[in-house]
């Protein structure tokens, strides 16, 4: 409840550190997206936030949350059939980016400039448009907001009240626009057809085709994400993995980021003997190259959870690996994949760097669906401040984003955490 009398309310001219959360479903998965703002202006929010939220923000206190549900199109604009265009595939400018030839794919999003001279679109437009159908003669393009067809739940949480006066620091572009548009890029096609992400034989190739044994021969003992991002990963694992679980860390290293869970056992599988043997929580460790041999060295239905942290982009045959994960999971077992926007560029699959980061979430979600996992969920977190003692603080002020996709071997509602 909101205390209207408290002197600690944020007030009409106040600044606060806040986190916005968006929850929605596209029928295939439930999605949860977080966007943090270090300096949020109430004055600006009064004009840009919809009814149901704006009128209550000034009365909120530190630690409080407020949420509201919105029908499809209520915030984003109702889906407009006139913004769904049909044209020839030749209308896609494959040489829009100088020096590169880009091929269109059904279900993918591209800056509208790729479709210039179609339906009044000009080259300078960068807002994404989606190809919804494509064959040799016809190409369908949807210019509507990616979330225009979905009911939305929006929550605002006051993380901390700031003593600084509002001198315009928080008056940036619409916070909800930033939260909504990118999140919609992971939505499935409304037709139900699989998206052509370009994850074919060519897209799953890598710049460095040499054996992974050579690349991972020397131990690194580094964290691939900053401390704040790793805390988010750990919190997610604690939320999804039950105590007394048998867990496999896939493509693992010296740290599995599962502190605070009372596991029955942890098994780690990766590429470097020194890194794996240094994992203090591991009961067993196995050196195994999943790009050479997808079969996992474990018996059927022996694990309660499988995690894969900041590594899925290196799998050249993910569907085969996902099938193996499903085999070794017990009924109701959970498979959790987390990743960010940092990777070894020569070892990641080619398509990874070509996709928007939220499209990568959609691609992994589709891999899960194709592999027979159910109860699919996604999670994203952006905008948290980078730790002040982080070595990259002078280059990047924000913490590394965190994305996650998870699903179960079969849908259920018995888990205490999920």
Legacy VTK file of the C-alpha trace (Angstrom):
# vtk DataFile Version 3.0
C-alpha trace
ASCII
DATASET POLYDATA
POINTS 418 float
0.000 0.000 0.000
1.120 3.547 -0.705
1.352 5.939 2.259
0.057 9.282 1.031
1.082 11.080 4.228
4.704 9.996 4.470
7.377 12.671 4.165
9.596 10.087 2.487
7.464 9.951 -0.665
9.330 10.643 -3.869
7.247 13.741 -4.629
6.386 15.443 -7.922
9.920 16.744 -8.594
11.861 13.850 -7.134
14.540 11.579 -8.516
14.873 7.908 -7.701
16.735 4.784 -8.708
14.038 2.492 -10.117
13.571 -0.825 -11.889
10.835 -1.332 -14.457
9.592 -4.875 -15.056
7.560 -6.081 -18.014
5.747 -9.431 -17.917
3.985 -10.852 -20.962
3.459 -14.059 -22.918
3.435 -14.775 -26.642
1.772 -18.173 -26.185
5.051 -20.064 -26.491
6.870 -18.678 -23.454
6.365 -16.387 -20.470
8.678 -13.391 -20.607
10.084 -11.233 -17.819
12.127 -8.153 -18.709
13.832 -5.766 -16.271
15.226 -2.321 -17.066
16.981 -0.275 -14.362
17.315 3.518 -14.294
19.768 5.116 -11.877
18.110 8.544 -12.181
14.404 8.390 -12.843
12.487 11.675 -13.033
8.973 11.715 -11.614
8.250 14.972 -13.455
9.038 13.334 -16.780
7.210 10.102 -15.891
3.989 11.998 -15.175
3.729 12.817 -18.885
5.078 9.624 -20.429
3.535 6.929 -18.197
-0.001 5.671 -18.858
-2.957 5.996 -16.527
-2.785 3.324 -13.859
0.849 4.145 -13.075
1.556 7.852 -13.534
-0.884 9.181 -10.954
0.617 7.060 -8.151
4.376 7.426 -8.729
4.795 10.687 -6.777
3.293 9.058 -3.663
5.618 6.043 -3.609
8.261 5.351 -0.985
11.615 3.618 -1.172
11.200 -0.150 -1.491
7.639 0.053 -2.794
6.294 -1.331 -6.069
3.275 -0.501 -8.153
1.951 -2.489 -11.099
-0.789 -2.275 -13.708
-2.163 -4.489 -16.477
-2.725 -3.167 -19.967
-4.718 -4.737 -22.768
-3.056 -5.417 -26.117
-2.328 -2.155 -27.896
-3.304 0.066 -24.960
0.257 1.380 -24.569
1.952 0.406 -27.837
-0.900 1.223 -30.196
-3.410 -1.300 -31.507
-2.201 -3.577 -34.287
-3.049 -1.848 -37.579
-3.545 -4.030 -40.685
-2.575 -1.093 -42.893
0.952 -1.381 -41.443
1.248 -4.941 -42.726
2.669 -4.651 -46.234
3.153 -7.183 -49.033
5.846 -6.585 -51.607
8.509 -8.373 -53.651
11.625 -9.848 -52.012
13.609 -7.512 -54.256
12.358 -4.627 -52.077
14.824 -5.768 -49.391
18.069 -3.842 -49.888
20.708 -6.530 -49.408
23.493 -3.949 -49.690
21.976 -1.446 -47.263
25.077 -1.792 -45.065
28.142 -0.822 -47.045
30.539 -3.704 -47.599
28.073 -6.370 -46.435
25.466 -8.440 -48.228
22.534 -9.159 -45.904
19.981 -11.810 -46.839
16.366 -11.568 -45.632
14.931 -14.260 -43.338
11.323 -14.901 -42.451
10.544 -13.873 -38.873
13.610 -11.667 -38.455
13.636 -7.966 -37.599
15.584 -5.416 -39.650
15.863 -1.605 -39.495
13.116 -0.172 -41.667
15.745 1.403 -43.901
16.328 -2.029 -45.439
12.848 -1.671 -46.985
13.234 1.926 -48.219
10.925 3.005 -51.027
8.302 0.523 -49.776
5.093 2.044 -48.430
6.709 5.406 -47.773
9.684 4.014 -45.814
12.877 6.058 -46.126
16.491 4.934 -45.753
17.044 6.877 -42.529
14.466 4.921 -40.527
16.110 2.675 -37.918
13.039 1.388 -36.054
12.831 -2.378 -36.634
10.308 -3.962 -38.981
9.612 -7.683 -39.190
9.478 -9.960 -42.202
6.472 -12.164 -41.385
6.444 -14.297 -44.547
8.882 -14.807 -47.388
9.072 -16.912 -50.535
10.414 -16.463 -54.041
7.666 -14.069 -55.099
6.240 -12.351 -52.015
7.547 -10.741 -48.854
5.260 -9.628 -46.033
6.476 -6.854 -43.721
4.923 -5.842 -40.389
5.583 -2.257 -39.282
3.494 -2.531 -36.108
5.034 -2.413 -32.638
6.370 -5.899 -31.779
4.231 -5.991 -28.603
1.030 -4.573 -30.085
-0.778 -7.942 -29.955
0.016 -8.834 -26.329
-1.456 -7.999 -22.934
1.225 -6.443 -20.726
1.895 -6.274 -17.000
4.151 -3.360 -16.028
5.696 -2.912 -12.582
7.740 -0.015 -11.207
9.872 -0.543 -8.094
11.553 2.274 -6.162
15.019 0.916 -5.430
16.318 4.079 -3.771
15.182 7.663 -3.285
17.834 10.177 -4.398
18.511 13.456 -2.604
19.659 15.190 -5.794
17.224 17.778 -7.188
15.652 17.040 -10.550
17.618 19.313 -12.861
16.738 17.390 -15.991
19.113 14.466 -15.483
16.261 11.990 -15.527
14.415 13.473 -18.493
15.653 11.118 -21.155
13.627 9.318 -23.789
10.476 7.485 -22.746
11.466 4.764 -20.264
8.624 2.495 -21.322
9.634 2.774 -24.981
13.109 1.557 -24.041
11.650 -1.341 -22.068
9.042 -2.409 -24.611
10.558 -2.282 -28.052
13.623 -4.467 -27.627
11.715 -6.988 -25.509
9.286 -7.576 -28.375
12.080 -8.717 -30.685
12.025 -12.174 -29.063
8.341 -12.809 -29.780
7.339 -15.793 -31.882
5.628 -15.344 -35.234
1.856 -14.967 -34.871
1.427 -17.622 -37.573
3.087 -20.174 -35.285
5.701 -20.998 -37.922
9.323 -21.320 -36.858
11.493 -18.250 -37.417
14.317 -18.531 -39.933
17.101 -17.134 -37.780
19.740 -18.160 -40.296
20.889 -20.937 -37.958
21.613 -23.303 -40.840
24.938 -24.995 -41.593
26.546 -21.717 -42.656
25.132 -19.707 -39.757
26.333 -22.315 -37.261
29.884 -22.164 -38.586
32.615 -20.165 -36.872
35.411 -17.819 -37.895
37.916 -20.169 -36.272
37.113 -23.745 -37.361
40.176 -25.214 -35.632
39.743 -27.795 -32.894
38.421 -26.399 -29.629
41.051 -28.456 -27.819
43.681 -25.979 -28.993
41.692 -22.870 -28.063
40.928 -24.094 -24.545
44.301 -25.732 -23.921
45.445 -22.971 -21.564
43.342 -22.226 -18.457
42.026 -18.688 -18.147
40.465 -18.463 -14.663
38.570 -15.284 -15.593
35.002 -14.167 -15.030
33.289 -13.414 -18.310
30.718 -11.066 -16.741
31.004 -8.284 -14.188
30.158 -8.890 -10.531
26.677 -7.346 -10.698
25.706 -9.470 -13.702
27.025 -12.615 -12.021
24.958 -11.804 -8.937
21.883 -11.631 -11.185
22.786 -15.038 -12.650
23.211 -16.499 -9.173
19.882 -15.080 -8.010
18.155 -16.634 -11.001
19.704 -20.056 -10.339
18.668 -19.814 -6.681
15.151 -19.025 -7.791
14.884 -21.955 -10.226
16.920 -24.787 -8.667
15.564 -26.595 -5.628
17.724 -27.628 -2.685
18.914 -31.245 -2.715
19.126 -31.229 -6.511
21.622 -33.074 -8.671
22.947 -30.447 -11.085
25.136 -30.480 -14.194
27.024 -27.331 -15.202
27.434 -27.594 -18.971
30.433 -25.981 -20.690
31.685 -25.145 -17.215
34.768 -23.548 -15.711
36.131 -22.892 -12.217
32.964 -21.116 -10.957
29.392 -22.342 -11.460
27.661 -19.284 -9.880
25.292 -21.368 -7.732
26.243 -20.171 -4.267
23.449 -20.323 -1.719
21.846 -23.552 -2.960
22.174 -26.727 -0.863
22.764 -29.164 -3.696
22.915 -32.912 -3.407
25.648 -32.915 -6.063
27.229 -30.713 -8.724
28.855 -32.163 -11.832
30.857 -29.948 -14.187
31.640 -30.635 -17.839
33.910 -28.391 -19.866
37.055 -28.048 -21.930
39.934 -27.368 -19.530
41.091 -29.813 -16.852
42.716 -27.161 -14.647
39.638 -24.932 -14.606
37.223 -27.785 -13.878
39.339 -29.306 -11.120
39.434 -25.891 -9.417
35.638 -25.725 -9.120
35.245 -25.989 -5.340
31.609 -27.114 -5.407
31.998 -29.882 -7.979
31.564 -33.518 -6.960
32.861 -34.709 -10.351
34.404 -33.031 -13.383
34.642 -34.229 -16.983
36.652 -32.810 -19.885
34.366 -33.139 -22.896
34.057 -31.306 -26.240
30.363 -30.976 -27.087
31.154 -29.778 -30.601
33.040 -33.016 -31.243
30.746 -35.402 -29.355
27.256 -34.280 -28.383
26.402 -37.350 -26.310
26.659 -36.629 -22.598
28.498 -39.191 -20.424
25.597 -39.608 -17.971
22.827 -42.154 -17.632
19.189 -41.437 -18.413
17.193 -39.280 -15.987
19.923 -38.785 -13.402
19.797 -34.982 -12.983
17.334 -32.424 -11.634
18.805 -29.394 -13.384
21.278 -28.537 -16.126
22.749 -25.035 -16.373
24.800 -23.404 -19.118
26.344 -20.021 -18.326
27.703 -17.640 -20.983
28.556 -20.475 -23.358
25.576 -21.464 -25.518
26.854 -19.301 -28.390
29.757 -21.720 -28.903
27.593 -24.778 -29.674
27.673 -25.737 -33.355
24.907 -28.364 -33.008
22.717 -27.073 -30.164
19.673 -29.216 -31.009
21.711 -32.399 -30.571
23.063 -31.152 -27.243
19.608 -30.051 -26.087
18.275 -33.534 -26.880
20.996 -35.017 -24.684
20.169 -32.584 -21.878
16.557 -33.699 -22.058
17.638 -37.354 -21.912
19.678 -36.956 -18.713
17.072 -34.823 -16.915
14.585 -36.417 -14.597
10.883 -35.795 -15.226
10.151 -32.155 -14.311
13.894 -31.348 -14.532
14.847 -27.841 -15.648
17.346 -26.679 -18.288
18.564 -23.088 -17.727
20.673 -21.104 -20.204
22.114 -17.699 -19.286
24.195 -15.389 -21.476
25.194 -11.786 -22.054
26.653 -9.659 -24.854
30.287 -10.711 -24.397
31.887 -13.726 -26.054
34.977 -14.999 -27.858
34.232 -13.732 -31.401
36.248 -16.334 -33.283
34.591 -19.256 -31.496
30.971 -18.086 -31.445
28.636 -19.262 -34.192
28.410 -16.760 -37.062
24.705 -16.030 -36.673
25.176 -14.975 -33.039
26.806 -11.646 -33.838
24.280 -10.895 -36.616
21.249 -11.073 -34.307
19.940 -8.414 -31.946
20.495 -9.653 -28.390
16.752 -10.109 -27.813
16.500 -12.077 -31.054
19.124 -14.413 -29.585
16.715 -15.004 -26.708
14.038 -15.898 -29.254
16.377 -18.249 -31.112
17.305 -20.168 -27.960
13.639 -20.301 -26.992
12.913 -21.815 -30.405
15.728 -24.358 -29.951
14.142 -25.336 -26.637
10.735 -25.667 -28.274
12.122 -27.793 -31.115
13.843 -30.017 -28.545
10.574 -30.722 -26.740
11.056 -28.618 -23.598
7.891 -27.122 -22.139
6.992 -24.469 -19.572
9.313 -22.077 -21.441
10.359 -18.817 -19.770
12.720 -15.994 -20.652
14.348 -13.329 -18.485
16.359 -10.211 -19.232
18.017 -7.554 -17.096
19.538 -4.290 -18.360
20.689 -0.964 -17.005
22.258 -1.847 -13.659
25.363 0.204 -12.787
28.734 -1.458 -13.247
30.706 -1.901 -10.009
32.982 1.079 -9.417
36.041 -1.162 -8.998
35.368 -3.048 -12.238
38.367 -2.857 -14.646
36.081 -1.708 -17.484
34.302 1.046 -15.525
35.910 3.803 -17.629
34.708 2.154 -20.841
31.271 0.892 -19.802
29.176 2.530 -17.107
26.452 -0.123 -17.160
26.679 -3.696 -15.962
26.678 -6.477 -18.533
23.112 -7.385 -19.525
21.835 -10.794 -18.474
19.502 -12.950 -20.555
18.107 -16.355 -19.661
15.905 -19.012 -21.219
14.672 -22.058 -19.347
12.273 -24.929 -19.827
11.311 -28.208 -18.207
11.370 -31.757 -19.425
7.624 -31.714 -18.926
5.351 -28.946 -17.756
4.390 -29.093 -14.083
3.340 -26.942 -11.155
4.874 -28.805 -8.227
8.179 -26.970 -7.801
8.470 -24.642 -4.833
10.757 -22.255 -6.705
9.606 -22.158 -10.304
LINES 1 419
418 0 1 2 3 4 5 6 7 8 9 10 11 12 13 14 15 16 17 18 19 20 21 22 23 24 25 26 27 28 29 30 31 32 33 34 35 36 37 38 39 40 41 42 43 44 45 46 47 48 49 50 51 52 53 54 55 56 57 58 59 60 61 62 63 64 65 66 67 68 69 70 71 72 73 74 75 76 77 78 79 80 81 82 83 84 85 86 87 88 89 90 91 92 93 94 95 96 97 98 99 100 101 102 103 104 105 106 107 108 109 110 111 112 113 114 115 116 117 118 119 120 121 122 123 124 125 126 127 128 129 130 131 132 133 134 135 136 137 138 139 140 141 142 143 144 145 146 147 148 149 150 151 152 153 154 155 156 157 158 159 160 161 162 163 164 165 166 167 168 169 170 171 172 173 174 175 176 177 178 179 180 181 182 183 184 185 186 187 188 189 190 191 192 193 194 195 196 197 198 199 200 201 202 203 204 205 206 207 208 209 210 211 212 213 214 215 216 217 218 219 220 221 222 223 224 225 226 227 228 229 230 231 232 233 234 235 236 237 238 239 240 241 242 243 244 245 246 247 248 249 250 251 252 253 254 255 256 257 258 259 260 261 262 263 264 265 266 267 268 269 270 271 272 273 274 275 276 277 278 279 280 281 282 283 284 285 286 287 288 289 290 291 292 293 294 295 296 297 298 299 300 301 302 303 304 305 306 307 308 309 310 311 312 313 314 315 316 317 318 319 320 321 322 323 324 325 326 327 328 329 330 331 332 333 334 335 336 337 338 339 340 341 342 343 344 345 346 347 348 349 350 351 352 353 354 355 356 357 358 359 360 361 362 363 364 365 366 367 368 369 370 371 372 373 374 375 376 377 378 379 380 381 382 383 384 385 386 387 388 389 390 391 392 393 394 395 396 397 398 399 400 401 402 403 404 405 406 407 408 409 410 411 412 413 414 415 416 417
